[in-house]
């Protein structure tokens, strides 16, 4: 079963020196690469890691909020 849900994110890719920078406009995540395509692929991976790392904390906060409202 695939639990992933596709979301559209806003991003920009621009050259900076010898690299391309890909920056998400929705969350504070950015990456770089030798080409614009590589920078975008790296940004996708960075966003996935961002949500993997923050999902547990977000869920924990939600559970704490629910418990507090039940009191």
mmCIF file as Biopython writes it, N, C-alpha, C and O atoms, coordinates in Angstrom:
data_model
#
loop_
_atom_site.group_PDB
_atom_site.id
_atom_site.type_symbol
_atom_site.label_atom_id
_atom_site.label_alt_id
_atom_site.label_comp_id
_atom_site.label_asym_id
_atom_site.label_entity_id
_atom_site.label_seq_id
_atom_site.pdbx_PDB_ins_code
_atom_site.Cartn_x
_atom_site.Cartn_y
_atom_site.Cartn_z
_atom_site.occupancy
_atom_site.B_iso_or_equiv
_atom_site.auth_seq_id
_atom_site.auth_asym_id
_atom_site.pdbx_PDB_model_num
ATOM 1   N N  . UNK A ? 1  ? 0.834   -1.181 0.000   1.0 0.0 1  A 1 
ATOM 2   C CA . UNK A ? 1  ? 0.000   0.000  0.000   1.0 0.0 1  A 1 
ATOM 3   C C  . UNK A ? 1  ? 0.879   1.244  0.000   1.0 0.0 1  A 1 
ATOM 4   O O  . UNK A ? 1  ? 1.808   1.354  0.800   1.0 0.0 1  A 1 
ATOM 5   N N  . UNK A ? 2  ? 0.592   2.154  -0.874  1.0 0.0 2  A 1 
ATOM 6   C CA . UNK A ? 2  ? 1.364   3.382  -0.994  1.0 0.0 2  A 1 
ATOM 7   C C  . UNK A ? 2  ? 0.660   4.488  -0.217  1.0 0.0 2  A 1 
ATOM 8   O O  . UNK A ? 2  ? -0.462  4.869  -0.552  1.0 0.0 2  A 1 
ATOM 9   N N  . UNK A ? 3  ? 1.311   4.998  0.810   1.0 0.0 3  A 1 
ATOM 10  C CA . UNK A ? 3  ? 0.719   6.040  1.636   1.0 0.0 3  A 1 
ATOM 11  C C  . UNK A ? 3  ? 1.101   7.442  1.191   1.0 0.0 3  A 1 
ATOM 12  O O  . UNK A ? 3  ? 0.728   8.415  1.846   1.0 0.0 3  A 1 
ATOM 13  N N  . UNK A ? 4  ? 1.825   7.565  0.107   1.0 0.0 4  A 1 
ATOM 14  C CA . UNK A ? 4  ? 2.249   8.892  -0.317  1.0 0.0 4  A 1 
ATOM 15  C C  . UNK A ? 4  ? 1.109   9.602  -1.037  1.0 0.0 4  A 1 
ATOM 16  O O  . UNK A ? 4  ? 0.363   8.999  -1.809  1.0 0.0 4  A 1 
ATOM 17  N N  . UNK A ? 5  ? 0.999   10.873 -0.771  1.0 0.0 5  A 1 
ATOM 18  C CA . UNK A ? 5  ? 0.004   11.711 -1.410  1.0 0.0 5  A 1 
ATOM 19  C C  . UNK A ? 5  ? 0.749   12.796 -2.156  1.0 0.0 5  A 1 
ATOM 20  O O  . UNK A ? 5  ? 1.566   13.503 -1.566  1.0 0.0 5  A 1 
ATOM 21  N N  . UNK A ? 6  ? 0.484   12.942 -3.447  1.0 0.0 6  A 1 
ATOM 22  C CA . UNK A ? 6  ? 1.200   13.976 -4.194  1.0 0.0 6  A 1 
ATOM 23  C C  . UNK A ? 6  ? 0.691   15.371 -3.817  1.0 0.0 6  A 1 
ATOM 24  O O  . UNK A ? 6  ? -0.514  15.601 -3.715  1.0 0.0 6  A 1 
ATOM 25  N N  . UNK A ? 7  ? 1.608   16.270 -3.620  1.0 0.0 7  A 1 
ATOM 26  C CA . UNK A ? 7  ? 1.278   17.656 -3.341  1.0 0.0 7  A 1 
ATOM 27  C C  . UNK A ? 7  ? 2.013   18.523 -4.340  1.0 0.0 7  A 1 
ATOM 28  O O  . UNK A ? 7  ? 3.127   18.203 -4.754  1.0 0.0 7  A 1 
ATOM 29  N N  . UNK A ? 8  ? 1.393   19.610 -4.723  1.0 0.0 8  A 1 
ATOM 30  C CA . UNK A ? 8  ? 2.073   20.572 -5.578  1.0 0.0 8  A 1 
ATOM 31  C C  . UNK A ? 8  ? 2.758   21.581 -4.677  1.0 0.0 8  A 1 
ATOM 32  O O  . UNK A ? 8  ? 2.144   22.158 -3.780  1.0 0.0 8  A 1 
ATOM 33  N N  . UNK A ? 9  ? 4.027   21.780 -4.931  1.0 0.0 9  A 1 
ATOM 34  C CA . UNK A ? 9  ? 4.775   22.761 -4.158  1.0 0.0 9  A 1 
ATOM 35  C C  . UNK A ? 9  ? 5.293   23.838 -5.100  1.0 0.0 9  A 1 
ATOM 36  O O  . UNK A ? 9  ? 5.520   23.597 -6.286  1.0 0.0 9  A 1 
ATOM 37  N N  . UNK A ? 10 ? 5.472   25.010 -4.555  1.0 0.0 10 A 1 
ATOM 38  C CA . UNK A ? 10 ? 6.042   26.109 -5.329  1.0 0.0 10 A 1 
ATOM 39  C C  . UNK A ? 10 ? 7.544   26.113 -5.083  1.0 0.0 10 A 1 
ATOM 40  O O  . UNK A ? 10 ? 8.003   25.960 -3.951  1.0 0.0 10 A 1 
ATOM 41  N N  . UNK A ? 11 ? 8.291   26.289 -6.147  1.0 0.0 11 A 1 
ATOM 42  C CA . UNK A ? 11 ? 9.745   26.307 -6.015  1.0 0.0 11 A 1 
ATOM 43  C C  . UNK A ? 11 ? 10.335  27.211 -7.077  1.0 0.0 11 A 1 
ATOM 44  O O  . UNK A ? 11 ? 9.669   27.592 -8.039  1.0 0.0 11 A 1 
ATOM 45  N N  . UNK A ? 12 ? 11.584  27.541 -6.883  1.0 0.0 12 A 1 
ATOM 46  C CA . UNK A ? 12 ? 12.327  28.287 -7.894  1.0 0.0 12 A 1 
ATOM 47  C C  . UNK A ? 12 ? 13.698  27.653 -8.041  1.0 0.0 12 A 1 
ATOM 48  O O  . UNK A ? 12 ? 14.259  27.121 -7.083  1.0 0.0 12 A 1 
ATOM 49  N N  . UNK A ? 13 ? 14.226  27.717 -9.246  1.0 0.0 13 A 1 
ATOM 50  C CA . UNK A ? 13 ? 15.575  27.223 -9.535  1.0 0.0 13 A 1 
ATOM 51  C C  . UNK A ? 13 ? 16.318  28.361 -10.225 1.0 0.0 13 A 1 
ATOM 52  O O  . UNK A ? 13 ? 15.825  28.952 -11.185 1.0 0.0 13 A 1 
ATOM 53  N N  . UNK A ? 14 ? 17.511  28.656 -9.720  1.0 0.0 14 A 1 
ATOM 54  C CA . UNK A ? 14 ? 18.272  29.755 -10.305 1.0 0.0 14 A 1 
ATOM 55  C C  . UNK A ? 14 ? 19.771  29.453 -10.218 1.0 0.0 14 A 1 
ATOM 56  O O  . UNK A ? 14 ? 20.212  28.742 -9.315  1.0 0.0 14 A 1 
ATOM 57  N N  . UNK A ? 15 ? 20.546  29.994 -11.157 1.0 0.0 15 A 1 
ATOM 58  C CA . UNK A ? 15 ? 21.992  29.772 -11.114 1.0 0.0 15 A 1 
ATOM 59  C C  . UNK A ? 15 ? 22.641  30.651 -10.045 1.0 0.0 15 A 1 
ATOM 60  O O  . UNK A ? 15 ? 22.245  31.794 -9.817  1.0 0.0 15 A 1 
ATOM 61  N N  . UNK A ? 16 ? 23.642  30.077 -9.409  1.0 0.0 16 A 1 
ATOM 62  C CA . UNK A ? 16 ? 24.445  30.836 -8.447  1.0 0.0 16 A 1 
ATOM 63  C C  . UNK A ? 16 ? 25.872  30.310 -8.542  1.0 0.0 16 A 1 
ATOM 64  O O  . UNK A ? 16 ? 26.172  29.208 -8.082  1.0 0.0 16 A 1 
ATOM 65  N N  . UNK A ? 17 ? 26.735  31.102 -9.137  1.0 0.0 17 A 1 
ATOM 66  C CA . UNK A ? 17 ? 28.104  30.645 -9.373  1.0 0.0 17 A 1 
ATOM 67  C C  . UNK A ? 17 ? 28.099  29.473 -10.337 1.0 0.0 17 A 1 
ATOM 68  O O  . UNK A ? 17 ? 27.495  29.546 -11.407 1.0 0.0 17 A 1 
ATOM 69  N N  . UNK A ? 18 ? 28.772  28.391 -9.959  1.0 0.0 18 A 1 
ATOM 70  C CA . UNK A ? 18 ? 28.855  27.202 -10.809 1.0 0.0 18 A 1 
ATOM 71  C C  . UNK A ? 18 ? 27.722  26.214 -10.557 1.0 0.0 18 A 1 
ATOM 72  O O  . UNK A ? 18 ? 27.689  25.148 -11.172 1.0 0.0 18 A 1 
ATOM 73  N N  . UNK A ? 19 ? 26.802  26.545 -9.670  1.0 0.0 19 A 1 
ATOM 74  C CA . UNK A ? 19 ? 25.727  25.623 -9.294  1.0 0.0 19 A 1 
ATOM 75  C C  . UNK A ? 19 ? 24.360  26.197 -9.632  1.0 0.0 19 A 1 
ATOM 76  O O  . UNK A ? 19 ? 24.223  27.373 -9.970  1.0 0.0 19 A 1 
ATOM 77  N N  . UNK A ? 20 ? 23.365  25.347 -9.533  1.0 0.0 20 A 1 
ATOM 78  C CA . UNK A ? 20 ? 21.976  25.772 -9.591  1.0 0.0 20 A 1 
ATOM 79  C C  . UNK A ? 20 ? 21.383  25.547 -8.207  1.0 0.0 20 A 1 
ATOM 80  O O  . UNK A ? 20 ? 21.638  24.522 -7.574  1.0 0.0 20 A 1 
ATOM 81  N N  . UNK A ? 21 ? 20.604  26.495 -7.748  1.0 0.0 21 A 1 
ATOM 82  C CA . UNK A ? 21 ? 19.944  26.412 -6.450  1.0 0.0 21 A 1 
ATOM 83  C C  . UNK A ? 21 ? 18.458  26.163 -6.699  1.0 0.0 21 A 1 
ATOM 84  O O  . UNK A ? 21 ? 17.830  26.845 -7.509  1.0 0.0 21 A 1 
ATOM 85  N N  . UNK A ? 22 ? 17.910  25.187 -5.998  1.0 0.0 22 A 1 
ATOM 86  C CA . UNK A ? 22 ? 16.470  24.923 -6.032  1.0 0.0 22 A 1 
ATOM 87  C C  . UNK A ? 22 ? 15.946  25.204 -4.634  1.0 0.0 22 A 1 
ATOM 88  O O  . UNK A ? 22 ? 16.434  24.643 -3.653  1.0 0.0 22 A 1 
ATOM 89  N N  . UNK A ? 23 ? 14.950  26.077 -4.548  1.0 0.0 23 A 1 
ATOM 90  C CA . UNK A ? 23 ? 14.435  26.501 -3.245  1.0 0.0 23 A 1 
ATOM 91  C C  . UNK A ? 23 ? 12.927  26.345 -3.218  1.0 0.0 23 A 1 
ATOM 92  O O  . UNK A ? 23 ? 12.225  26.821 -4.110  1.0 0.0 23 A 1 
ATOM 93  N N  . UNK A ? 24 ? 12.438  25.676 -2.189  1.0 0.0 24 A 1 
ATOM 94  C CA . UNK A ? 24 ? 11.008  25.519 -1.993  1.0 0.0 24 A 1 
ATOM 95  C C  . UNK A ? 24 ? 10.461  26.823 -1.426  1.0 0.0 24 A 1 
ATOM 96  O O  . UNK A ? 24 ? 11.034  27.384 -0.492  1.0 0.0 24 A 1 
ATOM 97  N N  . UNK A ? 25 ? 9.363   27.304 -1.983  1.0 0.0 25 A 1 
ATOM 98  C CA . UNK A ? 25 ? 8.774   28.548 -1.513  1.0 0.0 25 A 1 
ATOM 99  C C  . UNK A ? 25 ? 7.729   28.313 -0.426  1.0 0.0 25 A 1 
ATOM 100 O O  . UNK A ? 25 ? 7.273   29.263 0.212   1.0 0.0 25 A 1 
ATOM 101 N N  . UNK A ? 26 ? 7.350   27.061 -0.213  1.0 0.0 26 A 1 
ATOM 102 C CA . UNK A ? 26 ? 6.317   26.732 0.768   1.0 0.0 26 A 1 
ATOM 103 C C  . UNK A ? 26 ? 6.886   26.400 2.143   1.0 0.0 26 A 1 
ATOM 104 O O  . UNK A ? 26 ? 6.265   26.699 3.163   1.0 0.0 26 A 1 
ATOM 105 N N  . UNK A ? 27 ? 8.056   25.785 2.171   1.0 0.0 27 A 1 
ATOM 106 C CA . UNK A ? 27 ? 8.731   25.453 3.424   1.0 0.0 27 A 1 
ATOM 107 C C  . UNK A ? 27 ? 10.193  25.840 3.274   1.0 0.0 27 A 1 
ATOM 108 O O  . UNK A ? 27 ? 10.672  26.034 2.157   1.0 0.0 27 A 1 
ATOM 109 N N  . UNK A ? 28 ? 10.891  25.953 4.368   1.0 0.0 28 A 1 
ATOM 110 C CA . UNK A ? 28 ? 12.280  26.417 4.345   1.0 0.0 28 A 1 
ATOM 111 C C  . UNK A ? 28 ? 13.228  25.264 4.031   1.0 0.0 28 A 1 
ATOM 112 O O  . UNK A ? 28 ? 13.925  24.757 4.909   1.0 0.0 28 A 1 
ATOM 113 N N  . UNK A ? 29 ? 13.238  24.856 2.752   1.0 0.0 29 A 1 
ATOM 114 C CA . UNK A ? 29 ? 14.100  23.771 2.286   1.0 0.0 29 A 1 
ATOM 115 C C  . UNK A ? 29 ? 14.701  24.190 0.953   1.0 0.0 29 A 1 
ATOM 116 O O  . UNK A ? 29 ? 14.008  24.738 0.095   1.0 0.0 29 A 1 
ATOM 117 N N  . UNK A ? 30 ? 15.984  23.931 0.785   1.0 0.0 30 A 1 
ATOM 118 C CA . UNK A ? 30 ? 16.669  24.242 -0.468  1.0 0.0 30 A 1 
ATOM 119 C C  . UNK A ? 30 ? 17.739  23.194 -0.720  1.0 0.0 30 A 1 
ATOM 120 O O  . UNK A ? 30 ? 18.146  22.469 0.188   1.0 0.0 30 A 1 
ATOM 121 N N  . UNK A ? 31 ? 18.189  23.123 -1.968  1.0 0.0 31 A 1 
ATOM 122 C CA . UNK A ? 31 ? 19.266  22.213 -2.332  1.0 0.0 31 A 1 
ATOM 123 C C  . UNK A ? 31 ? 19.968  22.782 -3.554  1.0 0.0 31 A 1 
ATOM 124 O O  . UNK A ? 31 ? 19.566  23.817 -4.085  1.0 0.0 31 A 1 
ATOM 125 N N  . UNK A ? 32 ? 21.013  22.105 -3.993  1.0 0.0 32 A 1 
ATOM 126 C CA . UNK A ? 32 ? 21.727  22.572 -5.173  1.0 0.0 32 A 1 
ATOM 127 C C  . UNK A ? 32 ? 22.119  21.397 -6.043  1.0 0.0 32 A 1 
ATOM 128 O O  . UNK A ? 32 ? 21.947  20.238 -5.664  1.0 0.0 32 A 1 
ATOM 129 N N  . UNK A ? 33 ? 22.648  21.709 -7.213  1.0 0.0 33 A 1 
ATOM 130 C CA . UNK A ? 33 ? 23.110  20.686 -8.131  1.0 0.0 33 A 1 
ATOM 131 C C  . UNK A ? 33 ? 23.901  21.312 -9.260  1.0 0.0 33 A 1 
ATOM 132 O O  . UNK A ? 33 ? 23.898  22.530 -9.439  1.0 0.0 33 A 1 
ATOM 133 N N  . UNK A ? 34 ? 24.573  20.473 -10.012 1.0 0.0 34 A 1 
ATOM 134 C CA . UNK A ? 34 ? 25.387  20.949 -11.127 1.0 0.0 34 A 1 
ATOM 135 C C  . UNK A ? 34 ? 24.526  21.434 -12.291 1.0 0.0 34 A 1 
ATOM 136 O O  . UNK A ? 34 ? 24.967  22.259 -13.091 1.0 0.0 34 A 1 
ATOM 137 N N  . UNK A ? 35 ? 23.297  20.920 -12.385 1.0 0.0 35 A 1 
ATOM 138 C CA . UNK A ? 35 ? 22.345  21.341 -13.417 1.0 0.0 35 A 1 
ATOM 139 C C  . UNK A ? 35 ? 21.035  21.710 -12.735 1.0 0.0 35 A 1 
ATOM 140 O O  . UNK A ? 35 ? 20.830  21.400 -11.562 1.0 0.0 35 A 1 
ATOM 141 N N  . UNK A ? 36 ? 20.146  22.374 -13.474 1.0 0.0 36 A 1 
ATOM 142 C CA . UNK A ? 36 ? 18.856  22.710 -12.877 1.0 0.0 36 A 1 
ATOM 143 C C  . UNK A ? 36 ? 18.051  21.452 -12.563 1.0 0.0 36 A 1 
ATOM 144 O O  . UNK A ? 36 ? 17.350  21.402 -11.552 1.0 0.0 36 A 1 
ATOM 145 N N  . UNK A ? 37 ? 18.145  20.441 -13.415 1.0 0.0 37 A 1 
ATOM 146 C CA . UNK A ? 37 ? 17.430  19.182 -13.174 1.0 0.0 37 A 1 
ATOM 147 C C  . UNK A ? 37 ? 17.973  18.473 -11.933 1.0 0.0 37 A 1 
ATOM 148 O O  . UNK A ? 37 ? 17.203  17.927 -11.144 1.0 0.0 37 A 1 
ATOM 149 N N  . UNK A ? 38 ? 19.280  18.480 -11.762 1.0 0.0 38 A 1 
ATOM 150 C CA . UNK A ? 38 ? 19.881  17.849 -10.584 1.0 0.0 38 A 1 
ATOM 151 C C  . UNK A ? 38 ? 19.496  18.603 -9.312  1.0 0.0 38 A 1 
ATOM 152 O O  . UNK A ? 38 ? 19.208  17.988 -8.285  1.0 0.0 38 A 1 
ATOM 153 N N  . UNK A ? 39 ? 19.490  19.918 -9.380  1.0 0.0 39 A 1 
ATOM 154 C CA . UNK A ? 39 ? 19.095  20.715 -8.216  1.0 0.0 39 A 1 
ATOM 155 C C  . UNK A ? 39 ? 17.649  20.425 -7.831  1.0 0.0 39 A 1 
ATOM 156 O O  . UNK A ? 39 ? 17.332  20.324 -6.646  1.0 0.0 39 A 1 
ATOM 157 N N  . UNK A ? 40 ? 16.774  20.291 -8.815  1.0 0.0 40 A 1 
ATOM 158 C CA . UNK A ? 40 ? 15.373  19.996 -8.543  1.0 0.0 40 A 1 
ATOM 159 C C  . UNK A ? 40 ? 15.208  18.593 -7.963  1.0 0.0 40 A 1 
ATOM 160 O O  . UNK A ? 40 ? 14.427  18.398 -7.032  1.0 0.0 40 A 1 
ATOM 161 N N  . UNK A ? 41 ? 15.931  17.623 -8.500  1.0 0.0 41 A 1 
ATOM 162 C CA . UNK A ? 41 ? 15.883  16.257 -7.960  1.0 0.0 41 A 1 
ATOM 163 C C  . UNK A ? 41 ? 16.383  16.243 -6.513  1.0 0.0 41 A 1 
ATOM 164 O O  . UNK A ? 41 ? 15.813  15.561 -5.662  1.0 0.0 41 A 1 
ATOM 165 N N  . UNK A ? 42 ? 17.435  16.990 -6.244  1.0 0.0 42 A 1 
ATOM 166 C CA . UNK A ? 42 ? 17.959  17.074 -4.878  1.0 0.0 42 A 1 
ATOM 167 C C  . UNK A ? 42 ? 16.964  17.768 -3.949  1.0 0.0 42 A 1 
ATOM 168 O O  . UNK A ? 42 ? 16.853  17.410 -2.777  1.0 0.0 42 A 1 
ATOM 169 N N  . UNK A ? 43 ? 16.245  18.756 -4.469  1.0 0.0 43 A 1 
ATOM 170 C CA . UNK A ? 43 ? 15.225  19.434 -3.671  1.0 0.0 43 A 1 
ATOM 171 C C  . UNK A ? 43 ? 14.100  18.468 -3.311  1.0 0.0 43 A 1 
ATOM 172 O O  . UNK A ? 43 ? 13.634  18.455 -2.171  1.0 0.0 43 A 1 
ATOM 173 N N  . UNK A ? 44 ? 13.669  17.669 -4.266  1.0 0.0 44 A 1 
ATOM 174 C CA . UNK A ? 44 ? 12.619  16.676 -3.977  1.0 0.0 44 A 1 
ATOM 175 C C  . UNK A ? 44 ? 13.050  15.751 -2.837  1.0 0.0 44 A 1 
ATOM 176 O O  . UNK A ? 44 ? 12.277  15.480 -1.917  1.0 0.0 44 A 1 
ATOM 177 N N  . UNK A ? 45 ? 14.276  15.277 -2.909  1.0 0.0 45 A 1 
ATOM 178 C CA . UNK A ? 45 ? 14.789  14.394 -1.858  1.0 0.0 45 A 1 
ATOM 179 C C  . UNK A ? 45 ? 14.856  15.125 -0.513  1.0 0.0 45 A 1 
ATOM 180 O O  . UNK A ? 45 ? 14.507  14.559 0.523   1.0 0.0 45 A 1 
ATOM 181 N N  . UNK A ? 46 ? 15.300  16.367 -0.535  1.0 0.0 46 A 1 
ATOM 182 C CA . UNK A ? 46 ? 15.398  17.146 0.704   1.0 0.0 46 A 1 
ATOM 183 C C  . UNK A ? 46 ? 14.019  17.375 1.321   1.0 0.0 46 A 1 
ATOM 184 O O  . UNK A ? 46 ? 13.876  17.350 2.543   1.0 0.0 46 A 1 
ATOM 185 N N  . UNK A ? 47 ? 13.014  17.595 0.491   1.0 0.0 47 A 1 
ATOM 186 C CA . UNK A ? 47 ? 11.651  17.789 0.999   1.0 0.0 47 A 1 
ATOM 187 C C  . UNK A ? 47 ? 11.130  16.499 1.615   1.0 0.0 47 A 1 
ATOM 188 O O  . UNK A ? 47 ? 10.499  16.527 2.671   1.0 0.0 47 A 1 
ATOM 189 N N  . UNK A ? 48 ? 11.388  15.374 0.965   1.0 0.0 48 A 1 
ATOM 190 C CA . UNK A ? 48 ? 10.969  14.085 1.530   1.0 0.0 48 A 1 
ATOM 191 C C  . UNK A ? 48 ? 11.610  13.867 2.899   1.0 0.0 48 A 1 
ATOM 192 O O  . UNK A ? 48 ? 10.938  13.450 3.842   1.0 0.0 48 A 1 
ATOM 193 N N  . UNK A ? 49 ? 12.899  14.148 3.008   1.0 0.0 49 A 1 
ATOM 194 C CA . UNK A ? 49 ? 13.596  13.999 4.290   1.0 0.0 49 A 1 
ATOM 195 C C  . UNK A ? 49 ? 13.045  14.961 5.336   1.0 0.0 49 A 1 
ATOM 196 O O  . UNK A ? 49 ? 12.917  14.600 6.506   1.0 0.0 49 A 1 
ATOM 197 N N  . UNK A ? 50 ? 12.720  16.171 4.924   1.0 0.0 50 A 1 
ATOM 198 C CA . UNK A ? 50 ? 12.150  17.156 5.836   1.0 0.0 50 A 1 
ATOM 199 C C  . UNK A ? 50 ? 10.872  16.615 6.462   1.0 0.0 50 A 1 
ATOM 200 O O  . UNK A ? 50 ? 10.688  16.692 7.677   1.0 0.0 50 A 1 
ATOM 201 N N  . UNK A ? 51 ? 9.989   16.068 5.630   1.0 0.0 51 A 1 
ATOM 202 C CA . UNK A ? 51 ? 8.724   15.573 6.163   1.0 0.0 51 A 1 
ATOM 203 C C  . UNK A ? 51 ? 8.905   14.285 6.958   1.0 0.0 51 A 1 
ATOM 204 O O  . UNK A ? 51 ? 8.195   14.070 7.940   1.0 0.0 51 A 1 
ATOM 205 N N  . UNK A ? 52 ? 9.827   13.434 6.561   1.0 0.0 52 A 1 
ATOM 206 C CA . UNK A ? 52 ? 10.101  12.227 7.348   1.0 0.0 52 A 1 
ATOM 207 C C  . UNK A ? 52 ? 10.568  12.601 8.750   1.0 0.0 52 A 1 
ATOM 208 O O  . UNK A ? 52 ? 10.107  12.025 9.735   1.0 0.0 52 A 1 
ATOM 209 N N  . UNK A ? 53 ? 11.464  13.547 8.840   1.0 0.0 53 A 1 
ATOM 210 C CA . UNK A ? 53 ? 12.035  13.938 10.132  1.0 0.0 53 A 1 
ATOM 211 C C  . UNK A ? 53 ? 11.042  14.710 10.989  1.0 0.0 53 A 1 
ATOM 212 O O  . UNK A ? 53 ? 11.079  14.615 12.216  1.0 0.0 53 A 1 
ATOM 213 N N  . UNK A ? 54 ? 10.161  15.468 10.361  1.0 0.0 54 A 1 
ATOM 214 C CA . UNK A ? 54 ? 9.247   16.317 11.111  1.0 0.0 54 A 1 
ATOM 215 C C  . UNK A ? 54 ? 7.884   15.688 11.349  1.0 0.0 54 A 1 
ATOM 216 O O  . UNK A ? 54 ? 7.105   16.198 12.155  1.0 0.0 54 A 1 
ATOM 217 N N  . UNK A ? 55 ? 7.580   14.594 10.666  1.0 0.0 55 A 1 
ATOM 218 C CA . UNK A ? 55 ? 6.263   13.972 10.799  1.0 0.0 55 A 1 
ATOM 219 C C  . UNK A ? 55 ? 6.003   13.519 12.229  1.0 0.0 55 A 1 
ATOM 220 O O  . UNK A ? 55 ? 4.918   13.753 12.763  1.0 0.0 55 A 1 
ATOM 221 N N  . UNK A ? 56 ? 6.976   12.878 12.850  1.0 0.0 56 A 1 
ATOM 222 C CA . UNK A ? 56 ? 6.784   12.388 14.218  1.0 0.0 56 A 1 
ATOM 223 C C  . UNK A ? 56 ? 6.519   13.547 15.173  1.0 0.0 56 A 1 
ATOM 224 O O  . UNK A ? 56 ? 5.631   13.459 16.021  1.0 0.0 56 A 1 
ATOM 225 N N  . UNK A ? 57 ? 7.270   14.615 15.045  1.0 0.0 57 A 1 
ATOM 226 C CA . UNK A ? 57 ? 7.072   15.773 15.918  1.0 0.0 57 A 1 
ATOM 227 C C  . UNK A ? 57 ? 5.716   16.419 15.663  1.0 0.0 57 A 1 
ATOM 228 O O  . UNK A ? 57 ? 5.047   16.840 16.607  1.0 0.0 57 A 1 
ATOM 229 N N  . UNK A ? 58 ? 5.301   16.503 14.396  1.0 0.0 58 A 1 
ATOM 230 C CA . UNK A ? 58 ? 4.004   17.090 14.083  1.0 0.0 58 A 1 
ATOM 231 C C  . UNK A ? 58 ? 2.872   16.242 14.642  1.0 0.0 58 A 1 
ATOM 232 O O  . UNK A ? 58 ? 1.901   16.776 15.178  1.0 0.0 58 A 1 
ATOM 233 N N  . UNK A ? 59 ? 2.990   14.925 14.522  1.0 0.0 59 A 1 
ATOM 234 C CA . UNK A ? 59 ? 1.962   14.035 15.044  1.0 0.0 59 A 1 
ATOM 235 C C  . UNK A ? 59 ? 1.920   14.108 16.566  1.0 0.0 59 A 1 
ATOM 236 O O  . UNK A ? 59 ? 0.841   14.134 17.159  1.0 0.0 59 A 1 
ATOM 237 N N  . UNK A ? 60 ? 3.078   14.140 17.190  1.0 0.0 60 A 1 
ATOM 238 C CA . UNK A ? 60 ? 3.147   14.213 18.647  1.0 0.0 60 A 1 
ATOM 239 C C  . UNK A ? 60 ? 2.474   15.498 19.134  1.0 0.0 60 A 1 
ATOM 240 O O  . UNK A ? 60 ? 1.725   15.467 20.110  1.0 0.0 60 A 1 
ATOM 241 N N  . UNK A ? 61 ? 2.727   16.606 18.478  1.0 0.0 61 A 1 
ATOM 242 C CA . UNK A ? 61 ? 2.116   17.877 18.847  1.0 0.0 61 A 1 
ATOM 243 C C  . UNK A ? 61 ? 0.605   17.804 18.703  1.0 0.0 61 A 1 
ATOM 244 O O  . UNK A ? 61 ? -0.124  18.304 19.560  1.0 0.0 61 A 1 
ATOM 245 N N  . UNK A ? 62 ? 0.131   17.192 17.639  1.0 0.0 62 A 1 
ATOM 246 C CA . UNK A ? 62 ? -1.309  17.062 17.418  1.0 0.0 62 A 1 
ATOM 247 C C  . UNK A ? 62 ? -1.938  16.216 18.526  1.0 0.0 62 A 1 
ATOM 248 O O  . UNK A ? 62 ? -2.999  16.565 19.045  1.0 0.0 62 A 1 
ATOM 249 N N  . UNK A ? 63 ? -1.296  15.112 18.889  1.0 0.0 63 A 1 
ATOM 250 C CA . UNK A ? 63 ? -1.813  14.254 19.955  1.0 0.0 63 A 1 
ATOM 251 C C  . UNK A ? 63 ? -1.858  15.012 21.277  1.0 0.0 63 A 1 
ATOM 252 O O  . UNK A ? 63 ? -2.816  14.871 22.037  1.0 0.0 63 A 1 
ATOM 253 N N  . UNK A ? 64 ? -0.834  15.812 21.558  1.0 0.0 64 A 1 
ATOM 254 C CA . UNK A ? 64 ? -0.812  16.598 22.790  1.0 0.0 64 A 1 
ATOM 255 C C  . UNK A ? 64 ? -1.930  17.634 22.788  1.0 0.0 64 A 1 
ATOM 256 O O  . UNK A ? 64 ? -2.562  17.865 23.819  1.0 0.0 64 A 1 
ATOM 257 N N  . UNK A ? 65 ? -2.180  18.263 21.632  1.0 0.0 65 A 1 
ATOM 258 C CA . UNK A ? 65 ? -3.265  19.238 21.520  1.0 0.0 65 A 1 
ATOM 259 C C  . UNK A ? 65 ? -4.617  18.575 21.760  1.0 0.0 65 A 1 
ATOM 260 O O  . UNK A ? 65 ? -5.479  19.131 22.440  1.0 0.0 65 A 1 
ATOM 261 N N  . UNK A ? 66 ? -4.796  17.376 21.191  1.0 0.0 66 A 1 
ATOM 262 C CA . UNK A ? 66 ? -6.051  16.645 21.371  1.0 0.0 66 A 1 
ATOM 263 C C  . UNK A ? 66 ? -6.266  16.279 22.834  1.0 0.0 66 A 1 
ATOM 264 O O  . UNK A ? 66 ? -7.379  16.396 23.347  1.0 0.0 66 A 1 
ATOM 265 N N  . UNK A ? 67 ? -5.206  15.836 23.510  1.0 0.0 67 A 1 
ATOM 266 C CA . UNK A ? 67 ? -5.306  15.473 24.927  1.0 0.0 67 A 1 
ATOM 267 C C  . UNK A ? 67 ? -5.637  16.695 25.778  1.0 0.0 67 A 1 
ATOM 268 O O  . UNK A ? 67 ? -6.426  16.599 26.717  1.0 0.0 67 A 1 
ATOM 269 N N  . UNK A ? 68 ? -5.049  17.827 25.462  1.0 0.0 68 A 1 
ATOM 270 C CA . UNK A ? 68 ? -5.298  19.049 26.228  1.0 0.0 68 A 1 
ATOM 271 C C  . UNK A ? 68 ? -6.739  19.522 26.059  1.0 0.0 68 A 1 
ATOM 272 O O  . UNK A ? 68 ? -7.340  20.023 27.009  1.0 0.0 68 A 1 
ATOM 273 N N  . UNK A ? 69 ? -7.291  19.369 24.868  1.0 0.0 69 A 1 
ATOM 274 C CA . UNK A ? 69 ? -8.668  19.811 24.641  1.0 0.0 69 A 1 
ATOM 275 C C  . UNK A ? 69 ? -9.678  18.867 25.276  1.0 0.0 69 A 1 
ATOM 276 O O  . UNK A ? 69 ? -10.817 19.261 25.529  1.0 0.0 69 A 1 
ATOM 277 N N  . UNK A ? 70 ? -9.274  17.616 25.539  1.0 0.0 70 A 1 
ATOM 278 C CA . UNK A ? 70 ? -10.153 16.651 26.201  1.0 0.0 70 A 1 
ATOM 279 C C  . UNK A ? 70 ? -10.255 16.924 27.699  1.0 0.0 70 A 1 
ATOM 280 O O  . UNK A ? 70 ? -11.195 16.465 28.348  1.0 0.0 70 A 1 
ATOM 281 N N  . UNK A ? 71 ? -9.298  17.665 28.252  1.0 0.0 71 A 1 
ATOM 282 C CA . UNK A ? 71 ? -9.265  17.921 29.703  1.0 0.0 71 A 1 
ATOM 283 C C  . UNK A ? 71 ? -10.271 18.956 30.125  1.0 0.0 71 A 1 
ATOM 284 O O  . UNK A ? 71 ? -10.364 19.278 31.310  1.0 0.0 71 A 1 
#
